């Protein structure tokens, strides 16, 4: 039984962290019980598909996170907004990397953030296959399984190892000319960097960037649940993140660059003409 914490006692971060990590790890066990099995799929307009694994994980997370902080609102990928008239909100992606997951590719995660007035206070990204819990606490650092992590200190784009997340072909509107420019920008980055990967799980890419495994990460046409936790991880690991126009990242952002100051500036220069 989870102990209930009123939002007026939100300063009890250690207790919230402990309870939340237990819940996320149990959701990870749910995902692993489905992984490698044949799954039914339901298409989502412009966003790939959803499986019973996504839904089971999300239902478990919502139910149990609301037991920890019963007054909070919910913003979850599959069920949308549950407005409980609170400044605090759980932002949930119950299975980031659904396509990978459904095809038996071992690169996926759970992403959960607790926000206050749309500012992430706590961020969790969990890889259940490796039992790796990435955690960030606003103004208090970023961690992997309770050990501090820091973003890459590489200054040269030419030597950088980057992650990119490309949207589904049917996502967004007005793709044509815009996506042609985006593709050209990727080609430009390919020629100016050491190497990059498109792994298929943006939240895990962001966590890996915070931990210095990637030197930077960029994407477009993503949603708040994809990067609310990852944004905080990168910040608390010593990095910066903006959209392609150098605007602060928030719930309505659709493009993202996360890196250290030097690499961020060089990527921003490449993307500055993307509209």
C-alpha positions as CSV (number, residue, x, y, z in Angstrom):
1,X,0.0,0.0,0.0
2,X,1.5,3.4,-1.0
3,X,1.5,6.1,1.5
4,X,-0.4,9.2,0.5
5,X,1.4,12.5,0.3
6,X,-0.6,15.8,0.1
7,X,0.6,18.3,-2.4
8,X,1.1,20.8,0.5
9,X,3.9,18.3,1.7
10,X,5.5,18.2,-1.7
11,X,8.9,19.2,-0.2
12,X,9.1,15.6,1.0
13,X,10.9,14.7,-2.2
14,X,12.8,11.7,-0.9
15,X,9.5,10.0,0.0
16,X,7.9,10.8,-3.4
17,X,11.0,9.6,-5.2
18,X,11.1,6.3,-3.4
19,X,7.4,5.7,-3.9
20,X,7.5,6.7,-7.6
21,X,10.5,4.5,-8.4
22,X,8.7,1.5,-6.9
23,X,5.7,2.2,-9.0
24,X,7.7,2.7,-12.2
25,X,9.7,-0.5,-11.7
26,X,6.5,-2.4,-11.2
27,X,5.2,-0.9,-14.5
28,X,8.4,-2.1,-16.0
29,X,7.7,-5.6,-14.9
30,X,4.3,-5.3,-16.6
31,X,6.0,-4.3,-19.8
32,X,8.5,-7.2,-19.6
33,X,5.6,-9.6,-19.2
34,X,4.4,-8.6,-22.7
35,X,7.8,-8.2,-24.3
36,X,8.5,-10.8,-27.0
37,X,4.9,-11.9,-27.2
38,X,2.5,-11.3,-30.1
39,X,0.6,-8.0,-29.4
40,X,-2.6,-6.6,-30.8
41,X,-2.1,-3.1,-32.3
42,X,-4.5,-0.2,-32.7
43,X,-3.4,2.6,-35.0
44,X,-3.2,6.2,-33.8
45,X,-3.6,9.0,-36.3
46,X,-0.1,10.4,-37.0
47,X,1.5,8.6,-34.1
48,X,2.1,4.9,-35.0
49,X,0.1,2.5,-32.9
50,X,-0.7,1.5,-29.3
51,X,-0.6,-2.0,-27.8
52,X,-2.1,-3.6,-24.8
53,X,1.3,-3.3,-23.1
54,X,1.1,0.5,-23.4
55,X,-2.4,0.5,-21.9
56,X,-1.6,-1.8,-19.1
57,X,1.4,0.1,-18.1
58,X,-0.4,3.5,-18.2
59,X,-3.4,2.3,-16.2
60,X,-1.1,0.9,-13.5
61,X,1.0,4.1,-13.4
62,X,-2.0,6.4,-13.2
63,X,-3.8,4.4,-10.5
64,X,-0.7,4.2,-8.3
65,X,0.8,7.6,-8.8
66,X,-2.6,9.1,-7.8
67,X,-2.4,7.1,-4.6
68,X,0.9,8.8,-3.8
69,X,-0.3,12.3,-4.8
70,X,-4.0,12.1,-5.0
71,X,-4.6,15.8,-5.8
72,X,-2.4,15.9,-8.9
73,X,-3.6,16.2,-12.5
74,X,-2.6,13.6,-15.1
75,X,-1.2,14.1,-18.7
76,X,-0.7,10.7,-20.2
77,X,0.0,9.6,-23.8
78,X,-2.8,7.2,-24.2
79,X,-5.6,8.6,-22.0
80,X,-4.8,12.3,-22.3
81,X,-5.5,14.9,-19.7
82,X,-7.2,14.2,-16.3
83,X,-7.7,17.7,-14.9
84,X,-7.9,17.6,-11.1
85,X,-7.5,21.4,-10.9
86,X,-4.0,21.1,-9.5
87,X,-0.8,23.0,-10.3
88,X,0.9,19.7,-10.0
89,X,0.7,17.1,-12.8
90,X,2.1,13.7,-13.6
91,X,3.3,13.6,-17.2
92,X,3.4,10.0,-18.3
93,X,4.7,8.0,-21.3
94,X,4.0,4.4,-20.2
95,X,6.0,2.9,-23.1
96,X,8.3,5.1,-25.2
97,X,9.5,3.0,-28.1
98,X,6.3,1.1,-28.8
99,X,7.3,0.2,-32.3
100,X,10.6,-1.2,-31.0
101,X,8.8,-3.0,-28.3
102,X,6.2,-4.6,-30.6
103,X,9.0,-5.8,-32.9
104,X,11.1,-7.3,-30.2
105,X,13.8,-4.7,-30.3
106,X,15.3,-4.1,-26.9
107,X,15.3,-0.3,-26.8
108,X,12.3,1.2,-24.9
109,X,11.5,2.8,-21.6
110,X,9.0,4.4,-19.3
111,X,9.1,8.2,-18.8
112,X,7.4,10.0,-15.9
113,X,7.7,13.6,-14.7
114,X,6.1,15.5,-11.9
115,X,5.5,19.1,-13.0
116,X,4.4,22.3,-11.2
117,X,2.8,24.9,-13.5
118,X,4.4,23.0,-16.4
119,X,7.9,23.1,-14.9
120,X,9.4,19.6,-14.3
121,X,10.3,19.1,-10.6
122,X,11.1,15.4,-10.8
123,X,11.9,13.3,-13.8
124,X,12.2,9.5,-14.2
125,X,13.2,7.5,-17.2
126,X,13.4,3.8,-16.6
127,X,14.9,1.1,-18.9
128,X,13.4,-2.1,-17.5
129,X,15.6,-4.4,-19.6
130,X,18.7,-3.1,-18.0
131,X,17.1,-2.0,-14.7
132,X,18.5,1.5,-15.2
133,X,16.6,4.3,-13.4
134,X,17.5,7.8,-14.6
135,X,16.3,10.4,-12.1
136,X,16.5,14.2,-11.9
137,X,15.4,16.6,-9.1
138,X,15.1,20.2,-10.0
139,X,18.2,22.1,-8.8
140,X,19.5,19.0,-7.1
141,X,21.2,17.0,-9.9
142,X,20.7,14.0,-12.2
143,X,21.4,10.4,-11.4
144,X,21.5,6.9,-12.8
145,X,20.7,4.3,-10.1
146,X,21.5,6.9,-7.5
147,X,25.0,7.7,-8.9
148,X,25.4,11.3,-10.3
149,X,25.6,11.7,-14.1
150,X,26.8,14.6,-16.2
151,X,26.4,15.5,-19.8
152,X,29.2,15.1,-22.3
153,X,31.9,17.8,-22.2
154,X,32.9,17.3,-25.8
155,X,33.2,20.6,-27.6
156,X,33.7,19.5,-31.2
157,X,30.7,18.7,-33.4
158,X,33.0,16.8,-35.7
159,X,33.8,14.2,-33.0
160,X,30.3,14.0,-31.6
161,X,28.0,11.0,-31.3
162,X,24.4,12.1,-31.7
163,X,20.9,10.8,-31.4
164,X,18.0,11.8,-33.6
165,X,14.4,10.9,-33.4
166,X,12.4,11.2,-36.6
167,X,8.6,11.2,-36.5
168,X,6.2,8.8,-38.2
169,X,5.6,9.5,-41.9
170,X,1.9,10.4,-41.2
171,X,2.6,12.7,-38.2
172,X,2.1,16.4,-38.4
173,X,0.8,18.6,-41.1
174,X,2.4,20.6,-43.9
175,X,5.2,18.1,-44.1
176,X,6.4,18.6,-47.7
177,X,8.9,21.5,-47.8
178,X,9.5,21.6,-44.1
179,X,10.5,17.9,-43.9
180,X,12.7,18.3,-46.9
181,X,14.6,21.0,-45.1
182,X,14.8,18.9,-42.0
183,X,16.2,16.0,-44.0
184,X,18.8,18.3,-45.5
185,X,19.7,19.5,-42.1
186,X,20.2,15.9,-41.0
187,X,22.5,15.3,-44.0
188,X,24.4,18.4,-43.0
189,X,24.8,17.1,-39.5
190,X,25.9,13.7,-40.8
191,X,28.7,15.4,-42.7
192,X,29.8,17.5,-39.7
193,X,29.6,14.9,-36.9
194,X,31.3,11.6,-36.1
195,X,28.1,9.5,-36.2
196,X,24.5,9.5,-35.1
197,X,21.8,7.0,-34.3
198,X,18.0,6.8,-34.7
199,X,17.1,4.4,-32.0
200,X,13.3,4.9,-31.7
201,X,12.8,5.9,-28.1
202,X,13.2,9.7,-27.6
203,X,12.9,9.6,-23.8
204,X,15.7,7.0,-23.5
205,X,17.8,9.0,-26.0
206,X,17.4,12.0,-23.7
207,X,18.4,10.0,-20.6
208,X,21.4,8.7,-22.5
209,X,22.4,12.2,-23.5
210,X,22.1,13.3,-19.9
211,X,24.4,10.5,-18.9
212,X,27.0,11.4,-21.6
213,X,26.4,8.3,-23.7
214,X,25.3,10.5,-26.6
215,X,26.9,13.9,-27.0
216,X,23.6,15.5,-28.0
217,X,20.0,14.6,-29.0
218,X,17.6,16.4,-31.4
219,X,14.1,15.7,-32.7
220,X,10.9,17.2,-34.1
221,X,7.2,16.5,-33.9
222,X,7.3,15.0,-30.4
223,X,5.0,15.6,-27.4
224,X,5.3,16.7,-23.8
225,X,5.2,13.2,-22.4
226,X,8.2,12.3,-24.6
227,X,10.5,14.9,-23.1
228,X,9.2,16.4,-19.8
229,X,11.4,14.1,-17.8
230,X,14.3,14.1,-20.3
231,X,14.4,17.9,-20.4
232,X,15.0,18.0,-16.6
233,X,17.6,15.2,-16.8
234,X,19.6,17.1,-19.3
235,X,19.4,20.4,-17.3
236,X,20.4,18.8,-14.1
237,X,23.2,16.9,-15.7
238,X,24.7,20.2,-16.8
239,X,23.3,20.6,-20.3
240,X,20.8,22.9,-22.0
241,X,17.8,22.4,-24.2
242,X,15.8,24.6,-26.5
243,X,13.7,24.2,-29.6
244,X,15.2,24.8,-33.1
245,X,14.6,28.5,-32.7
246,X,16.4,28.7,-29.4
247,X,13.1,29.1,-27.4
248,X,12.6,27.5,-24.0
249,X,11.2,24.0,-24.0
250,X,7.6,23.6,-22.7
251,X,4.4,21.5,-23.2
252,X,3.8,23.0,-26.6
253,X,7.3,22.6,-28.0
254,X,7.6,20.3,-31.0
255,X,11.3,20.5,-31.7
256,X,14.2,19.9,-29.3
257,X,18.0,20.2,-29.1
258,X,19.7,18.9,-25.9
259,X,23.5,19.1,-25.4
260,X,26.2,20.9,-23.6
261,X,26.6,24.6,-24.4
262,X,29.1,24.2,-27.2
263,X,27.5,21.4,-29.2
264,X,24.0,23.0,-28.6
265,X,25.2,26.2,-30.2
266,X,26.6,24.4,-33.3
267,X,23.4,22.3,-33.8
268,X,21.3,25.4,-33.3
269,X,23.2,27.2,-36.1
270,X,22.3,24.3,-38.4
271,X,18.6,24.3,-37.5
272,X,18.1,28.1,-37.2
273,X,16.4,28.3,-40.6
274,X,13.9,25.5,-39.9
275,X,10.4,26.9,-39.6
